[in-house]
Amino acid sequence: MPDPTPGRFSFRELEAGPRRDTAQAFHDIVTSVFVWLKDGPEKEEALAKLADARDAALKCAETMLR
């Protein structure tokens, strides 16, 4: 299946390690949300909140590299 969320939740450009693993986990969740939930404002809100959560999780993963 092609990536339903190109760019927004990509992870393939990241080096192997905690940041990529974290980004891939969010990509997998977002793919499920994208595929299974019907379109509408609630879906968009869910995707926006997942984007915020991903950003916070990636910052946390960066600390693992120090």
C-alpha positions as CSV (number, residue, x, y, z in Angstrom):
1,M,0.0,0.0,0.0
2,P,1.4,3.4,-0.9
3,D,2.1,5.8,1.9
4,P,-1.3,7.6,2.5
5,T,0.4,10.5,4.4
6,P,3.4,11.5,2.3
7,G,5.7,14.0,4.0
8,R,3.6,14.6,7.1
9,F,4.7,11.5,8.9
10,S,7.6,10.2,6.8
11,F,10.4,8.4,8.6
12,R,12.5,6.9,5.8
13,E,14.8,9.9,5.6
14,L,15.9,9.5,9.2
15,E,19.0,7.5,10.2
16,A,18.4,4.1,11.9
17,G,18.0,4.5,15.6
18,P,15.6,5.9,18.2
19,R,14.3,8.8,16.1
20,R,13.5,6.6,13.1
21,D,11.9,3.9,15.3
22,T,9.8,6.5,17.0
23,A,8.8,8.2,13.7
24,Q,8.0,4.8,12.1
25,A,5.7,3.9,15.0
26,F,3.7,7.1,14.5
27,H,3.6,6.5,10.8
28,D,2.1,3.1,11.4
29,I,-0.6,4.6,13.8
30,V,-1.4,7.4,11.3
31,T,-1.7,5.0,8.5
32,S,-4.3,3.1,10.5
33,V,-6.2,6.3,11.3
34,F,-6.0,7.4,7.7
35,V,-7.4,4.1,6.4
36,W,-10.0,3.2,9.0
37,L,-11.6,6.5,10.0
38,K,-14.0,8.3,7.8
39,D,-13.0,11.7,6.5
40,G,-14.2,14.7,8.5
41,P,-13.1,17.3,11.0
42,E,-12.6,14.7,13.8
43,K,-10.2,12.8,11.6
44,E,-8.2,15.9,10.8
45,E,-8.1,16.8,14.5
46,A,-6.8,13.3,15.3
47,L,-4.1,13.6,12.7
48,A,-3.1,17.1,13.9
49,K,-2.8,15.8,17.5
50,L,-0.8,12.8,16.4
51,A,1.6,15.2,14.6
52,D,2.1,17.2,17.8
53,A,2.6,14.0,19.7
54,R,5.1,12.8,17.1
55,D,7.1,16.0,17.4
56,A,7.3,15.7,21.2
57,A,8.2,12.0,21.0
58,L,11.0,12.8,18.5
59,K,12.4,15.4,20.8
60,C,12.4,12.8,23.6
61,A,14.1,10.3,21.2
62,E,16.8,12.8,20.5
63,T,17.8,12.8,24.1
64,M,18.5,9.1,23.9
65,L,21.3,9.9,21.4
66,R,23.2,12.1,23.8
